[in-house]
Amino acid sequence: MNALHRDLTRLVPRIEAEDRAKVDADPRRLRFHLMPPTGWMNDPNGLCWYRGNYHVFYQYGPFDPNGGVKFWGHWSSPDLLHWTQQPAAMCPDQTWDIHGVYSGSALVEDDALYLYYTGNVKYAGDYDYITTGRGHNLALGISRDGVQVDSKQLLMENKDYPDDLTCHVRDPKVWKQDGRYYMVLGARTKQDRGEILVYESADKLHWEHINTITTPEVFGYMWECPDLFCVDGQYIVAMSPQGVTREGNKYQNVYSCGYFPLYGDFRGEYTLGEYIEWDTGFDYYAPQTFEAPDGRRIAIGWMGMPDADYTNPTAEENGWQHGMSVPRELHWTGTCLTANPVRELDALHRNGRTLSFDGVAQCELAAGADIHIHNRGESLHVMLGDAAAIEFGHGLLTLTLAETSGSGRTQRVAEVEHLSELRILADTSSLELFVNGGGQVMTTRYYPSGAVSLRIGGQGEAELYDMDAMELAYTAE
């Protein structure tokens, strides 16, 4: 590696060590979600199982809690509960990634970890950085031990992509199937149409464009963070489309993220089913899936939203920002995906108790809680202190945050015909709502002050569990 790599890899752990006390002192640090050691976190990258560990790489800005130049940060775990912070896996140290090691994926093969990513370059000058001035380069890092990246190489540049595209081609997801290698890339055309490029390779290095996946009508101008996978016999095409206009209670965030069922062959003739959003809360974007060693399809998403018009107080006050959703196990029902917390999280349960209610009931909650509500009435009202209200009635589930706890977030609405089950994962500064067995999910960051009490109005019962914290072992300098 070059001198820039040497100096950056020395500097990052020093910054992390210097910020450790300030970050640890923040009571809003999450208990059972992954976070950056310091600075900024966004898209999950390179999710995989390798050499006896789960690996979660992620977009990491160690020098700036509001973003800055991107590295690949790295957490590893044998069980999704005990996590070790590994050294930053890749840093911007080459001409093709000098302004950021952007998002990508992992392929496990030949006793090696192949990390495909986008190398970001922004040239100085009077450019719009859409059709000119930007390089989005397909690159590959290879690791043998799952921690140290032994080599990096450039595979494709913008000039190698189809001619009708802008400079925005990024976020490779790579897998092996039928003895060949396949890759999907998110793209924006010069006509401002979002699409997914499908590539094929015989050797993991040389790639041929074989198909393009898109919709008959324009659906956003850019499809970020594509994924293509099969779960319970159904192929799914997932992406985070930018530029989709809000329609009633659909597409409420600045950018959406969701999926299409794909029928046919992604390599040839296909049709797409109805687009379904992954999550209708404030903070869920750029999810990526992978296959666990037992065959489960697991998704992890960034618990954040790019270009949102709200803020996170942890950035200014304590020098860190954002986190990951809990890992979610996916299943296909025949009409949609369900997403529920992986069963491993149940090991964090303690002090289980049942709360029955016919009218109003209330109790105190621990800093972390898992709440399973079985609703028996036509309506339901849940209050988490004075910080958040969750209300169901007339076919709508509404999440409302108080001005003091939302930090600019206000209200999100999900269309729910009936509500039989509502699971709430409440961490110190996040909420994840799993509706009717995970058929819909709402995720948000929020910032309550002090202890939170639970107040439920309606008819039914709730199973309540306090949640122990995951074990996070940070790297010492």
Beta strands, then each sheet from edge to edge (+ up, - down):
strand 1: 39-50
strand 2: 53-61
strand 3: 71-77
strand 4: 82-85
strand 5: 101-109
strand 6: 112-122
strand 7: 134-143
strand 8: 149-156
strand 9: 165-177
strand 10: 180-189
strand 11: 194-201
strand 12: 208-213
strand 13: 222-231
strand 14: 234-242
strand 15: 258-264
strand 16: 270-272
strand 17: 276-277
strand 18: 285-291
strand 19: 297-302
strand 20: 320-321
strand 21: 328-332
strand 22: 337-341
strand 23: 349-364
strand 24: 369-375
strand 25: 380-384
strand 26: 388-393
strand 27: 396-401
strand 28: 411-415
strand 29: 421-427
strand 30: 430-435
strand 31: 440-445
strand 32: 453-467
strand 33: 471-473
sheet 1: 20+ 1+ 2- 3+ 4- 33-
sheet 2: 5+ 6- 7+ 8-
sheet 3: 9+ 10- 11+ 12-
sheet 4: 13+ 14- 15+ 16-
sheet 5: 13+ 14- 15+ 17-
sheet 6: 18+ 19- 21+ 22-
sheet 7: 23+ 32- 24+ 29- 30+ 31-
sheet 8: 23+ 32- 25+ 26- 27+ 28-
end
